[in-house]
Amino acid sequence: MLRITNISISDRAAEVVDRLWVTFRPQEPGDVFALAYMSSFTEADGSTVDGFTPG
């Protein structure tokens, strides 16, 4: 299993990851906790979704 431990995240993202990590309960062998970086999140008109911040 590959375990990556050298990541950098913002303080805001760290709070979210900490909150979600404690609720993660694998149900099947091979279930994983994965992170995805979103650099943008836009509406159909091209405007940024209200409240979105990168990271």
Biopython code that builds the backbone (N, CA, C, O; Angstrom):
import numpy as np
from Bio.PDB.StructureBuilder import StructureBuilder

atoms = [
    (1, "MET", "N", (0.849, -1.171, 0.000)),
    (1, "MET", "CA", (0.000, 0.000, 0.000)),
    (1, "MET", "C", (0.891, 1.229, 0.000)),
    (1, "MET", "O", (1.871, 1.286, 0.743)),
    (2, "LEU", "N", (0.559, 2.215, -0.828)),
    (2, "LEU", "CA", (1.270, 3.473, -0.890)),
    (2, "LEU", "C", (0.658, 4.422, 0.130)),
    (2, "LEU", "O", (-0.550, 4.657, 0.126)),
    (3, "ARG", "N", (1.488, 4.959, 0.993)),
    (3, "ARG", "CA", (1.007, 5.921, 1.987)),
    (3, "ARG", "C", (1.821, 7.193, 1.829)),
    (3, "ARG", "O", (3.034, 7.192, 2.038)),
    (4, "ILE", "N", (1.156, 8.267, 1.462)),
    (4, "ILE", "CA", (1.828, 9.541, 1.254)),
    (4, "ILE", "C", (1.648, 10.387, 2.509)),
    (4, "ILE", "O", (0.526, 10.601, 2.968)),
    (5, "THR", "N", (2.743, 10.858, 3.052)),
    (5, "THR", "CA", (2.673, 11.627, 4.300)),
    (5, "THR", "C", (3.273, 13.018, 4.165)),
    (5, "THR", "O", (3.220, 13.804, 5.110)),
    (6, "ASN", "N", (3.834, 13.331, 3.022)),
    (6, "ASN", "CA", (4.490, 14.630, 2.856)),
    (6, "ASN", "C", (3.650, 15.585, 2.016)),
    (6, "ASN", "O", (4.080, 16.011, 0.945)),
    (7, "ILE", "N", (2.464, 15.919, 2.492)),
    (7, "ILE", "CA", (1.597, 16.846, 1.777)),
    (7, "ILE", "C", (1.527, 18.153, 2.544)),
    (7, "ILE", "O", (1.748, 18.194, 3.755)),
    (8, "SER", "N", (1.217, 19.212, 1.825)),
    (8, "SER", "CA", (1.022, 20.522, 2.436)),
    (8, "SER", "C", (-0.388, 20.985, 2.094)),
    (8, "SER", "O", (-0.799, 20.932, 0.935)),
    (9, "ILE", "N", (-1.122, 21.435, 3.093)),
    (9, "ILE", "CA", (-2.475, 21.946, 2.866)),
    (9, "ILE", "C", (-2.671, 23.204, 3.689)),
    (9, "ILE", "O", (-1.956, 23.444, 4.662)),
    (10, "SER", "N", (-3.638, 23.998, 3.292)),
    (10, "SER", "CA", (-3.923, 25.232, 4.018)),
    (10, "SER", "C", (-4.522, 24.912, 5.386)),
    (10, "SER", "O", (-4.996, 23.801, 5.623)),
    (11, "ASP", "N", (-4.497, 25.888, 6.270)),
    (11, "ASP", "CA", (-5.093, 25.703, 7.594)),
    (11, "ASP", "C", (-6.566, 25.344, 7.481)),
    (11, "ASP", "O", (-7.064, 24.483, 8.206)),
    (12, "ARG", "N", (-7.262, 26.015, 6.562)),
    (12, "ARG", "CA", (-8.695, 25.739, 6.371)),
    (12, "ARG", "C", (-8.907, 24.297, 5.906)),
    (12, "ARG", "O", (-9.797, 23.605, 6.400)),
    (13, "ALA", "N", (-8.084, 23.848, 4.952)),
    (13, "ALA", "CA", (-8.205, 22.485, 4.456)),
    (13, "ALA", "C", (-7.857, 21.474, 5.546)),
    (13, "ALA", "O", (-8.479, 20.415, 5.631)),
    (14, "ALA", "N", (-6.874, 21.792, 6.373)),
    (14, "ALA", "CA", (-6.478, 20.885, 7.456)),
    (14, "ALA", "C", (-7.641, 20.650, 8.423)),
    (14, "ALA", "O", (-7.837, 19.533, 8.903)),
    (15, "GLU", "N", (-8.400, 21.692, 8.704)),
    (15, "GLU", "CA", (-9.564, 21.542, 9.585)),
    (15, "GLU", "C", (-10.584, 20.585, 8.971)),
    (15, "GLU", "O", (-11.144, 19.738, 9.667)),
    (16, "VAL", "N", (-10.820, 20.721, 7.677)),
    (16, "VAL", "CA", (-11.783, 19.858, 6.992)),
    (16, "VAL", "C", (-11.284, 18.413, 6.974)),
    (16, "VAL", "O", (-12.040, 17.487, 7.270)),
    (17, "VAL", "N", (-10.004, 18.222, 6.624)),
    (17, "VAL", "CA", (-9.438, 16.873, 6.579)),
    (17, "VAL", "C", (-9.511, 16.219, 7.957)),
    (17, "VAL", "O", (-9.903, 15.058, 8.069)),
    (18, "ASP", "N", (-9.140, 16.947, 8.996)),
    (18, "ASP", "CA", (-9.204, 16.395, 10.355)),
    (18, "ASP", "C", (-10.623, 15.966, 10.710)),
    (18, "ASP", "O", (-10.830, 14.904, 11.297)),
    (19, "ARG", "N", (-11.607, 16.805, 10.349)),
    (19, "ARG", "CA", (-13.000, 16.503, 10.674)),
    (19, "ARG", "C", (-13.481, 15.259, 9.922)),
    (19, "ARG", "O", (-14.169, 14.412, 10.491)),
    (20, "LEU", "N", (-13.116, 15.155, 8.647)),
    (20, "LEU", "CA", (-13.569, 14.021, 7.841)),
    (20, "LEU", "C", (-12.811, 12.739, 8.154)),
    (20, "LEU", "O", (-13.387, 11.653, 8.094)),
    (21, "TRP", "N", (-11.522, 12.848, 8.487)),
    (21, "TRP", "CA", (-10.708, 11.663, 8.754)),
    (21, "TRP", "C", (-11.274, 10.854, 9.919)),
    (21, "TRP", "O", (-11.289, 9.625, 9.858)),
    (22, "VAL", "N", (-11.736, 11.513, 10.966)),
    (22, "VAL", "CA", (-12.244, 10.774, 12.132)),
    (22, "VAL", "C", (-13.558, 10.063, 11.832)),
    (22, "VAL", "O", (-13.936, 9.137, 12.550)),
    (23, "THR", "N", (-14.261, 10.482, 10.779)),
    (23, "THR", "CA", (-15.524, 9.822, 10.429)),
    (23, "THR", "C", (-15.340, 8.709, 9.399)),
    (23, "THR", "O", (-16.280, 7.966, 9.117)),
    (24, "PHE", "N", (-14.132, 8.588, 8.833)),
    (24, "PHE", "CA", (-13.879, 7.595, 7.795)),
    (24, "PHE", "C", (-13.808, 6.202, 8.399)),
    (24, "PHE", "O", (-12.971, 5.928, 9.258)),
    (25, "ARG", "N", (-14.690, 5.331, 7.943)),
    (25, "ARG", "CA", (-14.728, 3.938, 8.394)),
    (25, "ARG", "C", (-14.787, 3.042, 7.165)),
    (25, "ARG", "O", (-15.850, 2.884, 6.566)),
    (26, "PRO", "N", (-13.650, 2.450, 6.779)),
    (26, "PRO", "CA", (-13.662, 1.573, 5.600)),
    (26, "PRO", "C", (-14.667, 0.429, 5.781)),
    (26, "PRO", "O", (-14.747, -0.173, 6.852)),
    (27, "GLN", "N", (-15.419, 0.143, 4.742)),
    (27, "GLN", "CA", (-16.425, -0.917, 4.786)),
    (27, "GLN", "C", (-15.954, -2.183, 4.079)),
    (27, "GLN", "O", (-16.361, -3.290, 4.431)),
    (28, "GLU", "N", (-15.103, -2.011, 3.089)),
    (28, "GLU", "CA", (-14.616, -3.125, 2.284)),
    (28, "GLU", "C", (-13.098, -3.084, 2.230)),
    (28, "GLU", "O", (-12.512, -2.006, 2.334)),
    (29, "PRO", "N", (-12.445, -4.230, 2.069)),
    (29, "PRO", "CA", (-11.000, -4.215, 1.849)),
    (29, "PRO", "C", (-10.674, -3.355, 0.620)),
    (29, "PRO", "O", (-11.308, -3.489, -0.426)),
    (30, "GLY", "N", (-9.711, -2.501, 0.757)),
    (30, "GLY", "CA", (-9.338, -1.640, -0.356)),
    (30, "GLY", "C", (-9.970, -0.270, -0.324)),
    (30, "GLY", "O", (-9.587, 0.588, -1.120)),
    (31, "ASP", "N", (-10.935, -0.018, 0.570)),
    (31, "ASP", "CA", (-11.502, 1.320, 0.690)),
    (31, "ASP", "C", (-10.396, 2.280, 1.121)),
    (31, "ASP", "O", (-9.569, 1.942, 1.968)),
    (32, "VAL", "N", (-10.386, 3.471, 0.539)),
    (32, "VAL", "CA", (-9.323, 4.427, 0.839)),
    (32, "VAL", "C", (-9.894, 5.801, 1.155)),
    (32, "VAL", "O", (-11.010, 6.136, 0.759)),
    (33, "PHE", "N", (-9.118, 6.574, 1.865)),
    (33, "PHE", "CA", (-9.403, 7.986, 2.115)),
    (33, "PHE", "C", (-8.559, 8.757, 1.121)),
    (33, "PHE", "O", (-7.331, 8.682, 1.169)),
    (34, "ALA", "N", (-9.185, 9.492, 0.224)),
    (34, "ALA", "CA", (-8.442, 10.181, -0.834)),
    (34, "ALA", "C", (-8.680, 11.680, -0.772)),
    (34, "ALA", "O", (-9.752, 12.140, -0.377)),
    (35, "LEU", "N", (-7.679, 12.422, -1.162)),
    (35, "LEU", "CA", (-7.767, 13.877, -1.226)),
    (35, "LEU", "C", (-7.739, 14.302, -2.687)),
    (35, "LEU", "O", (-7.053, 13.691, -3.506)),
    (36, "ALA", "N", (-8.478, 15.339, -3.005)),
    (36, "ALA", "CA", (-8.452, 15.899, -4.357)),
    (36, "ALA", "C", (-8.322, 17.406, -4.248)),
    (36, "ALA", "O", (-9.005, 18.031, -3.436)),
    (37, "TYR", "N", (-7.459, 17.992, -5.049)),
    (37, "TYR", "CA", (-7.280, 19.439, -5.048)),
    (37, "TYR", "C", (-8.157, 20.042, -6.128)),
    (37, "TYR", "O", (-8.129, 19.601, -7.277)),
    (38, "MET", "N", (-8.930, 21.044, -5.762)),
    (38, "MET", "CA", (-9.760, 21.745, -6.743)),
    (38, "MET", "C", (-9.245, 23.169, -6.855)),
    (38, "MET", "O", (-9.342, 23.956, -5.913)),
    (39, "SER", "N", (-8.695, 23.488, -8.017)),
    (39, "SER", "CA", (-8.153, 24.830, -8.214)),
    (39, "SER", "C", (-9.247, 25.831, -8.575)),
    (39, "SER", "O", (-9.068, 27.037, -8.410)),
    (40, "SER", "N", (-10.385, 25.326, -9.070)),
    (40, "SER", "CA", (-11.501, 26.216, -9.394)),
    (40, "SER", "C", (-12.811, 25.448, -9.323)),
    (40, "SER", "O", (-12.848, 24.224, -9.450)),
    (41, "PHE", "N", (-13.884, 26.201, -9.117)),
    (41, "PHE", "CA", (-15.225, 25.635, -9.069)),
    (41, "PHE", "C", (-16.144, 26.736, -9.578)),
    (41, "PHE", "O", (-16.400, 27.713, -8.875)),
    (42, "THR", "N", (-16.637, 26.576, -10.795)),
    (42, "THR", "CA", (-17.365, 27.668, -11.433)),
    (42, "THR", "C", (-18.793, 27.285, -11.803)),
    (42, "THR", "O", (-19.126, 26.120, -12.019)),
    (43, "GLU", "N", (-19.603, 28.307, -11.865)),
    (43, "GLU", "CA", (-20.980, 28.179, -12.340)),
    (43, "GLU", "C", (-20.960, 28.089, -13.872)),
    (43, "GLU", "O", (-19.919, 28.303, -14.492)),
    (44, "ALA", "N", (-22.092, 27.776, -14.470)),
    (44, "ALA", "CA", (-22.190, 27.661, -15.928)),
    (44, "ALA", "C", (-21.804, 28.968, -16.629)),
    (44, "ALA", "O", (-21.321, 28.948, -17.761)),
    (45, "ASP", "N", (-22.017, 30.104, -15.954)),
    (45, "ASP", "CA", (-21.679, 31.396, -16.570)),
    (45, "ASP", "C", (-20.212, 31.776, -16.387)),
    (45, "ASP", "O", (-19.789, 32.844, -16.829)),
    (46, "GLY", "N", (-19.433, 30.908, -15.738)),
    (46, "GLY", "CA", (-18.003, 31.172, -15.549)),
    (46, "GLY", "C", (-17.651, 31.834, -14.232)),
    (46, "GLY", "O", (-16.471, 31.976, -13.911)),
    (47, "SER", "N", (-18.656, 32.243, -13.460)),
    (47, "SER", "CA", (-18.376, 32.881, -12.176)),
    (47, "SER", "C", (-18.041, 31.820, -11.131)),
    (47, "SER", "O", (-18.509, 30.685, -11.216)),
    (48, "THR", "N", (-17.235, 32.195, -10.154)),
    (48, "THR", "CA", (-16.847, 31.273, -9.090)),
    (48, "THR", "C", (-18.050, 30.969, -8.197)),
    (48, "THR", "O", (-18.821, 31.864, -7.853)),
    (49, "VAL", "N", (-18.201, 29.708, -7.832)),
    (49, "VAL", "CA", (-19.290, 29.293, -6.941)),
    (49, "VAL", "C", (-19.138, 30.040, -5.616)),
    (49, "VAL", "O", (-18.041, 30.127, -5.064)),
    (50, "ASP", "N", (-20.234, 30.569, -5.123)),
    (50, "ASP", "CA", (-20.243, 31.347, -3.888)),
    (50, "ASP", "C", (-19.630, 30.567, -2.733)),
    (50, "ASP", "O", (-20.054, 29.449, -2.444)),
    (51, "GLY", "N", (-18.642, 31.147, -2.078)),
    (51, "GLY", "CA", (-18.028, 30.515, -0.910)),
    (51, "GLY", "C", (-16.850, 29.618, -1.217)),
    (51, "GLY", "O", (-16.192, 29.137, -0.294)),
    (52, "PHE", "N", (-16.557, 29.372, -2.512)),
    (52, "PHE", "CA", (-15.453, 28.476, -2.856)),
    (52, "PHE", "C", (-14.120, 29.173, -2.702)),
    (52, "PHE", "O", (-13.949, 30.315, -3.128)),
    (53, "THR", "N", (-13.175, 28.477, -2.089)),
    (53, "THR", "CA", (-11.782, 28.934, -2.061)),
    (53, "THR", "C", (-10.908, 27.755, -2.471)),
    (53, "THR", "O", (-11.137, 26.634, -2.018)),
    (54, "PRO", "N", (-9.910, 27.991, -3.323)),
    (54, "PRO", "CA", (-9.056, 26.898, -3.783)),
    (54, "PRO", "C", (-8.384, 26.169, -2.631)),
    (54, "PRO", "O", (-8.092, 26.755, -1.589)),
    (55, "GLY", "N", (-8.146, 24.888, -2.837)),
    (55, "GLY", "CA", (-7.434, 24.092, -1.840)),
    (55, "GLY", "C", (-8.351, 23.180, -1.140)),
    (55, "GLY", "O", (-7.924, 22.429, -0.262)),
]
sb = StructureBuilder()
sb.init_structure("model")
sb.init_model(0)
sb.init_chain("A")
sb.init_seg("    ")
for serial, (resi, resn, name, xyz) in enumerate(atoms, 1):
    if name == "N":
        sb.init_residue(resn, " ", resi, " ")
    sb.init_atom(name, np.array(xyz, "f"), 0.0, 1.0, " ", f" {name:<3s}", serial, name[0])
structure = sb.get_structure()
